[in-house]
C-alpha cells in the first residue's frame, strides 16, 4: 500500500471517531454530554484492538481497550449480526471504568463479515443508586452506585430491545433524559458503522485491515524508540490516597499507593505491589482504570505526536495486586476511583519518573473532577411545563490547577490528565436547573510558588433555588496539598462550604453530602497545583505580571517568593496605578 492511500485510510478512521462524538453531543439530553463534552468515541479493528480515537476523555478511551473486548466476548462474536449494539457499564463483568460511563459497542459488517467495531461512551448524569447524580463516595459497595449493566444486547437488528430499555430507564431518576442519551450514543455508533463501511467499500476491506495493522505497528515502533531515549533504571515512589469521610467505624487512615518502574531498552514495566488494600467508599480503581492511568503517563512523558492507538501500549506491562485499591475486586465501590484516584496515580508516576525525565514532569495537580451535584424537584412550574422534567439533576465538573512545568507556568482553571470534560456553561445551568451561578473566578495564590508558578484553581458559587435538594461533592486533595517539583511549593487544598442563615458548614472532599434549600449558598473550590523550581528563581517581570493579573497577592511576594520588604515594595511601586 502506498503512503498516500495509507494516510487517507488512517486519517479517515480518526475523522470517523470525531464525527461519532459530534453526533452524540448534538443529540444527547444531558448537559454534561452536549455542553461539557463528557463523552468519547473510538474505532477498533476486527480483533478488538483500538486503532483510532477522538480527542476525547482519556479515562474512557484507555479503559475501552479492556471493556470493548470484554463486551464482545461476553455476547459471543459468532452471535453478533448487523445492527446489533452491546451496552455495558459494569466494571467487574464488562471491564468498565465506573458505572456513570455507559459504553455502546457495535460490530461493523461488510459482506457478512465483521471488519471493525465502533464504540461510544457517555457519562449519564444519573443511573440510580444511593443519591441523585449517582456520584457519592459514601457507598458500602458497588450496588449503591447505580444500576449495573453487564454486557447485553440493547439493539438487535437496529431495533431497541424494549424490555431492557425500560428496565434501564426506570432505574434512573430522569428517564426521559436518559432515553435521549441512549439514542444519542446509538446514533454515534450508526455514524461510525456507516463511515467505516463506506471506507471499506471504496478501498476494499483488505486494504482497510492492512491500514489498521500498519497504524498499530507504526505507533508501537515510535513508542519503543521514545522509550529507548529514557535512561534505563528502576524508579520508585509512594503516596497516599485520602480516605472517605464516612460514618463511625470507617477508617480515617490514608491508603498507601506505591509503584516500582523498571525501564529497560524499549520496554517498561509498572509494578504497584505494596499499594494498600481496597478501601471503604467509592475510591477504588478497577484494573482497567489503573492501566489507563499508566498508559496515559507513558504517552505524556514520551512523544505527543505519536498517533494514539493500542500499539502505543504494547511496550508497557502492568501488574497490581488483586484486592488492592489499584486493582479492586467485587463488590468494592469505584465511582471516584475513575476521577479522583486515577489522576493521583499519574502524579505518583510523575514523582517516580522525575529522576529519569525531569524536563517532562510537572508539579502535582488538582487531581479530580470535583463534581458538584444537585438533585431535587423543580419548583419552576413554567420550566416544568416546557421541559416535562419534574426532577432536575445538575452535575458540574470543576476546573482546578495544573502543575508547573520545566519551562512554563502551570495552567489555570483546567481539568487535568485523564479528565477532559468541561465545566457546564453558566447559561445552561441557569436555564435548565433551579441553580444560579453567582461567581466564577480564579483564586489568587492557589498555584504553588516556584521558578515556574503552579496553575491557579477556579471557584464557583451557586445560589440554590430548589425548595429542597441534595448537594453532593466528590473531590481530592482536601487534606494533603499538591506538591511542587524540584523545590517548587505546594498549591492550595480543596475547599467547599454551604452557607445558610450566616452559618457556614464545611463539606469534605470525599463523603460530602448536604441537604440544601432555597437561598442557600454553595461554594466549591478545587485544589490548586504545585510549582516547579525554587521560588527565589522566579523572574521579576513574571512576578510583576502575576500581580497585574491577580494571580499572586502582594502578601505572597514575601511569604511565598522570599522577597525582602524593600524588594517587594519596589515591585509594587512599579505597578501602574488607577
N, C-alpha and C positions, 0 to 999 in steps of 0.2 A: 504494500500500500504506500503510495507517495505521501509526502509530508503534508501537502495541501489538503488532500482528502482526509487524512488523519485529523488534522487540526479542525476541519469543518465538523467532523463527527464528534470529536471531543468537546468542542465548544457548544455544539448543539445539545449535548447532554446537560451541560451546566445551565444553558439557557432554558432547557425544559424544567429543571428543578426550580429556577427562579420564577418561571411562569406559573408553575403549580402553586407556589406560595402566594403569589399575587391573586390567583383565582380564589384561594381560601380567604384572604384578607378582605376581598371585595364583597364577599357574601356571608361572612361569619356574623353571628349575633353578639358575641362577647366583645366589649370594648378592648379587653386585654389582647385580643387577637386582631380585630380590624383596625384599632388605633395603635396599640402597643407593639404589635408585630410578634407576639409570643407564640410563634408557630414556625414549623420547618417543613422542608420537602427535600426528597433525595431520590436518586436513581440507583438501582442495584443491577448487577448483571444476572444472568440466568442461574448462577451459582450462589446468589445472595451476597455478593461482595459489593460494598459501597464503591461506586465509580464516579458519582457526581453529586454535589450538594449546592444549595444556595448559600449566600452569606447570612445565615440564619442563627439559630440558637445552638451553640456548640454542645451543650449537655444533652440536647435531644438527638443530635446527629451522631455523636460518638457512641452513645448507648444503643442507637439503632443498628449498629454493626452486630450487636448481640440480639436485640429484640426482633429484628426482621427475620433472621434465621430461625429463632425460636417460634415465631408466629407461623411460618411456612411449615416447619417440621411438626408443629402441633396439629395442624389440619391434615397434613399429608400432601405432598406435592402432586401425587397422582390423582387426588380428589379435586384439585382445583380446575376450574374451567373459565372461559372468557366471561367477564362481567362479575367475577367474584371480588369481594373485598373482605379482608380479615380485620377485625377490631380487637385491640388489646390495650390494657394499661397495667397489667399485673406484673409486679417486679419479680415475683417468685416463679410464676408459671409462664410469663411472657417476656422476661428479660428487660422490663421497662425501667424507667428512671424514678418516677413516682406517679401516684395514681391520677393527679390532675392532668398529666400529659397523656393524651389518648392517641394511640397510633392506628392508622389505617394502612393496610398493605394490600396491593393489588398486583396480580400477575398480568404481564403483557404478552398476549398471544399473537403469533403470525403463522398462518398455515397449520394450525393445530398444535403448535409448539411454543412453549414458554421461552421468550427471548430476553426477558428482563422482568424486574419488579420495580414498582414505584411505591413511595411511602410518603404519607403526610402525617404530621403530628401537631396537635394544637393543645394549648392549655385551656381546659374547660374551667370556667370561673366558679363552678360548683358541681361536685359529683357526689353530694350527700355527705355522710359522715357526721362527726360529732358537733361541728359548728358551721354556720354559714361561711361559704368561701372555701371550705374543705382544706384549711391551711393553718391548723393549730398543731403545735408540738406536744400539747398536753394529752397524749394518747398512750394508752396502755399497750395497744397492739395495732397491727395494720388494718384491722376491721373498722376501727374508729376513723380511718382516714377517707372513707368513702367507698363506693361500690367497686369491688374488684371484678375486672373483666378479663378472664383468661382468653387466649386466642380462640375466637369463634367467628363464624361467617355472619357478617352483618348484612351484606348484599350477596344475593345469588342470582346470576344471570341479569345483573343490573337492576334487580328489584330488591327493595329492602325486606329483610326478614322481620315482618311487622311485630310478631310477638316479642322478639328480642329488643327491637327498638322501644317498644312500650315498657318492657322491664327496665331498660337502662334509664329512659327518660323519667320514669316515675320514681326513680331513686335519687333524683336531683330536686333542688328547691325551685328551679325556674325552667321547667321542661320545654317551654316554647322557645327559649333562647338556646337551650341545648340542642333542640332539633335543627335550628339554623346552623349551629356549629357543626353538627353531624353532616348536614347536607353540604356545607362548605368544604369539609375535608373530603367527602366523596367527590365533589366537583373537581378538587385539586387532583385527585387520583385519575379521574377521567381525562383531564387535560394531559397529564403525564402519559397515560396509555396511548392517547391519540398521537401525541408528538413522537413517541418512540416508534410506534408502528409506522408512521409516515417516513421517518428516517430509514427504517429497515426496508420499506418498500422501494425507496428511491435508490439506496446504495447497496441493498442486499443484506440479509440478516447475518451472513457470514462476515461481511465487512464490518458490520456493527459489532459483532462479537470480537473480531480481531482488534478493533479500535479500543474496546473496553479492556482487553488483556494488555494491550500496549500501554494504555494510560496507567494501569496499576503497576506494571513493571517499571515504567518511567519514573513514577513518584517514588517507588522503592529505591531505585538507583540514586536518585537525587538525595533521598533521606540518608542512605548509607554513606554517601560522600560527605554530607553535612556532619554526620556523627563522627566520621574519621577525623574531622578538624577539631573535635573536643578532646582534651587530654585524657588519656586512659587513667583509670584510677577508681577508687572506692570513695564515695561521698555519702555522708550520713547527716541526719538531722532529726530532731524531735520537737514536738509542740504538744498542745493540749486543746481539746475541744471543750468549750464551755457547756455545762450541763443545763438541762431544762429546769426552770424554777417550778417544781411540781409540789404536790401536797406532802404532808409529813410522811416520812418513810422513803421518799425518793432521794437518791444520792445527790449530794451537793458537790461532789468531787469532780474536777475536770477529768476528761477521758484522754489518756495519752495517745498520740499518734506518732509513729516512727517510720523512717524509711532508710534503707541501705541501697544505694545506687551503684551498680557495678558497670562501668563503661569500659569496653574492650573492643578495639578495632571499629567495625561498622555496626556493632550491636550494643544494646544497652538493656540492663535488667533492673527492675524495681522490686524490692522485697520489703513488704510492710510488716514483717514479723516484729512482735513487741508492741504493736498497737493494742489499745485496750479492748475489752470485750464489749459487745453491743450494749447500748445504753437504754435506760428507760426514757421514753419520749421519742418523738419523730426526728431524731438527728442522725440516724444510722444510714450508711451507704450500702446499697446493693453493689455487687461486684461490677456491674455494668457502669455504674457511676464512677467508681474508683478507676476503672480502666479509662473511661473518658477523660477524667481529670489528668491522668498520666499522659495519655496521647496528646492532649491539648498542650501540656507543658513541653513535651518534646518538640512539637511543631513550633511553639513560641520561641524556643531558645536556638532553633536551627535556622531555617530559611523560610521566610514568609511567602516567598514566590513559588515554593513547591506546590503544585496543584494538589488540593486535599482530596484524598480518596483512601481506600483501605490499604493501598500499597505503602502509604506513609507509615503504617503501624506494623508492618511485617518485621522490621528490625527490633521491635520493642517487645520484651516479655515482662510479665507482671505476676507476682504472687502475693496473696494476702490471706492470713489465717481465717478459716471459716469460723463464724460466730463472733468475729471482731467487728468493731464499729465501721471498718472499711470493707467488710465482706459479710454482712449480716445474714442471718438465717431466719426463716419463717418462725414466728409471725412478727418480727420486730417492725415497728413503725418507721417510715423513711421519708416523710414529706419534705423535711428540711435538710436531709442528707444530700438531696439533689441541689439545693440552692444555697445552703449555708456551709455545711461540712465540705462539700465538693470544692469550693474555692479555697477553703482552708488547706486542703490537700495541696493545691497548687502553690500556695505560699510556703508550705513545708518543703516542697520540691525545689522551689527557687532558693530557699535558705540553704539547702544541701548543695545545690549546683552553683552557688555564688563563688565557691572556691575554684570551680572549673571554668565558668564563663561569666566573670564579674561584670563585663560590659553588656550582658544580655539580661540580667536580672533587674528587678525593680523593688522598691520599698514595699512593705506589706500593704495590702489594700483593704477596702471596706468589707469585702468577702461576704456578700449576701444579697438577697433580693429585697430584704427589709419591707416586705409587703404589708401594707396596712389594709385590713379587710373590714368592711362594714356590711351588715346584713339585717334587714328588717322589712316591715310593711311600709309602703309608700303612702304618706299622708296627703299627697297632692292628687286630689281627685281628677283634675284636668289631665295630668300626665298619665294617670292610670287609664283614663278613658282613651287616650291617644295610643298608648303602648300596649294596653291589655295586660300589663305586668303589675300585679298587686305586691308581690315580693320583689324587692330590689337588692341585689348584692353588688358591691363595688370593691374591686381588688386593685390596688395601686402599688406596683413595684416602685422602689425608690432608688435614687442615684446618690452614691457616696463618693469618696475619693479613691483615685488610683495612685499607687505609689510612684515616687520619683524614679527617674531613670539615670543612666550613667552620664548622659549629656543633655538631659531635658528635665524640666519640672514634670510632676505628675499631672494627671488630668482631673479637672474639677467636675463634679456632678455627673458621674457616669456609672453604668453597670460594668462590672469587670469580669474578665475571664470567661467562664462558661455561660454566663447570663448575657443575653443580648437584646432583651426586650426593653422598650422604652417606658418611662412613666406615662400615665394617662394624661391626655390633654385636659387642661383645666376646663375648657368649654364643654367637653364631652362629659366629664364628671358632673358638672353643674346642670347639664341638660338632661341627663339620664338618671340621676340619683338625688336623694334628699341630703346632699352634702355641698357645702360651699368652701372653696379654697381661698383663704384669707391671706396667705403668704406662701411664696415660693422663692427662696433666696439661697445664695451661697453663704456659708458661715465662716467668718474670718477665723484665722489661727487654728483651723481644724486639720490642716495639712502639716505634717511634721517638718520642722526646720531642717535645713541641710544646705550643702553647696547647691543642691537642686531640691526645691521645695516639693513636698508631697501635695497631691491634689486635694482641694477642699471638698467637704461634703455639702449637700444641699439640705434645706429644711422646708417641710411643708406643714402648714397649719390649716386644719379643717374646722369649720363650724357645722355642727350637727343640726339637721333639720328633721330627722326621723323623730317620731314621738318616742320610740324606744327601739334600740338596735343593739346588736353585738358589735364590738370592735375587737379585732384580733390582730396581733402583730407577730411577725416571725423575722428575727434578725440575728446578728452575730456581732462579736466583739463588744458586748455590753460590759464585760469585766476587764479583759485584757486588751490594751490598745494595739493597733497595727504598728509594728516596729519598723525602724529605718534600716538601711543598709550602709555599712562602712562608715559608721559614725553619725548617720542621719538620725534625727529624733523621731519619736513615735507621734502618730496622729491621734486625733480625739476618738473617744469611745462613743458607742451608740447612746442615744437619748430618746425617750418617748414619755409623754405625760398627758394626762387628761385633767382639764381644769373645769370645775363646776362650782358655782357659788363661791368663787375665790379660793376654793380648796384644790390643791394640786396633788394628784395621785401619780406616782412614778410607775411606769409599766415596764417590766423586764423584757429583754430581747427575746428570750425563749420562754414560752408559757404565758406571755402577756395576753390577758383577756379581760375586757371590761364591758359592762352594760352602760350604754350612753343614751342620753335623752336630748331633746331639742334644746339648743342653746349651749350645750357642752362644747368645749374647745379641745381639739386633739392636736398635739404637736408631735411630729415624727421626724427624727434626725438620724440618719445612718452614721456609721463610723467614718472617720477621715482616712488618712493614709500616711505612711512613713516617708521620711526624707531620704536622700542619698548623699553621702559625704558629709564632712564636718561643716556645721552651720557657719563657722568662722570664715569659711572659704567662699561664702556666697558673694557674688558681685554686687557692689553697692548700687549700681544702676538698676539691677534687678530688684533689689530691696526697695528702692525708691518707687519703681513701677508697682510693686506689691502694695505699697502704701496707697498709691493713687488709685489702684483698682479695688482697694478694700479687702485684699486677700490677707493682709497682715496688719495687725493693730500697732499703734505707736508703742504700746507697752511691750510688745513682743520683741522689739529691737534689742532691748537689754536682756529681757528674760530668756528669750529663745535663741537669739543670734549673738549674744555676748558683747554687743556694742557698749562702749563706755557711755556714761551720761553725756559727755561732751560730743562724742561722735553721733549719738542718737539725736541730740539737739540740732547738730549741724545738718543732718539728713532731713529732719523735719522742717528746718528753716528753709531748705532748698525747694520745698514743695510749693506749687502755685497756690495762691490764696484766692478765695471768692469763687 
